[in-house]
Amino acid sequence: MNKFKENAFKSVTYIASLFTILFLFGIIASIFLEGLPLFNFVKIKDFIFNTAWHPTHDPPDFGILSLIIGSLYVTLGALIIALPLGLGSAIYISEIASPRGREILKPIIELLAGIPSVVYGLFGMTFLSPMMIKVFGIPTGLNVFSASIILGIMVVPIISSLSEDALSTVPKNLREASFALGANKWETIIKVVVPASKSGILSSVMLGFGRAVGETMVILMVAGGAAQIPSNIFQPVRPMPATIAAEMGETVIGSPHFHALFGIAIVLFLITFLSILITEFFINRKKSQ
């Protein structure tokens, strides 16, 4: 009977793993099958490097460079905000906080990951955007800066949690050796603990990048929706995920516009896939050390 249960459990888990892989390849195949026909109408070079995105013009323009740059502006801005907050909170929780403080702070930070993205978007539209207009005297508060702040807050739990795990795995004897050589706690953290866990910290940053670059609802609501290359952080942009979400419901299935949106999805998939590969590289490098 125990043998039967064991074999049944193995079969169920194997089938679940197989279906997960099949679903993944099915999603990838559907994206590429719908996106690749675009290049019968547009050259890859024009699609990637042209800044004009006017899919409803006659003739239409399918250039996504402004969308790519908009995505990178918002994502990098989010990381600039999230990295010091996430890494700082991870260092405090792992190295400085008391056990009681750790029990309180860690769930609170991780709670941020459970808030729906539409709630963050509403907060950005109703509170942050009007505040930006009053403080900076700009015509609109829906811009790169506002989107970066909201997105950065969303990424903090990822960087904080993974960095804290990486810091916690540093052997205790490294800290004791540093103290024995006369270093204080701050010097031990900065010169010993953080360098020893840099692979895990870098992997948390790359996972945060992958999370930020694919976020849809927040940037759709807060980034402003203008398909342009911004000259400063107070101008609106339209990143790639927001473009797909905003326009997919208005396109004719099988039209060049329809295939162009799937082409954007291919570019977004490749960027995310590359970030995952880099993350896996750092994780495997850490394990091999």
Secondary structure, 3 states (H helix, E strand, C coil): CHHHHHHHHHHHHHHHHHHHHHHHHHHHHHHHHHHHHHHHCCCHHHHHHCCCEECCCCCCEECCHHHHHHHHHHHHHHHHHHHHHHHHHHHHHHHHCCHHHHHHHHHHHHHHHHCCHHHHHHHHHHHHHHHHHHHHCCCCCCCHHHHHHHHHHHHHHHHHHHHHHHHHCCCHHHHHHHHHCCCCHHHHHHHHHHHHCHHHHHHHHHHHHHHHHCCCHHHHHHCECCCCCCCCCCCCECCHHHHHHHHHHHCCCCCHHHHHHHHHHHHHHHHHHHHHHHHHHHHHHHHHC
